[in-house]
Amino acid sequence: MKNPAVYIMASKRHGTLYVGVNLVQRVHQHKNGEVAGFTKMYDCKILVYYEQHATMEEAILREKQIKAGSRIKKISLINTINPTWKDLYQELY
């Protein structure tokens, strides 16, 4: 089942950032290096931000909006809810 949410993974505080959707399934894959690609290459394993949406369509629109923003805007978004950049993965369960 897809979780309609957008999330940001980081390699470390103020490190490389990755924005995606389908929260629980994809974050698990990123954390365990199960899928080759950007997050595995840049070691983006820390869930630093997420926001849930009513539908997957809303989550995808928000993902595009965040991706289109600058790095500074992404960091500001993270700092708003997670100023210490702690791993939020445990909050999912």
PyMOL commands that set and color helices and strands:
alter all, ss='L'
color gray80, all
select helices_A, chain A and resi 23-31+38-41+56-68+71-81+89-92
alter helices_A, ss='H'
color red, helices_A
select strands_A, chain A and resi 5-10+17-21+46-52
alter strands_A, ss='S'
color yellow, strands_A
deselect
rebuild
show_as cartoon
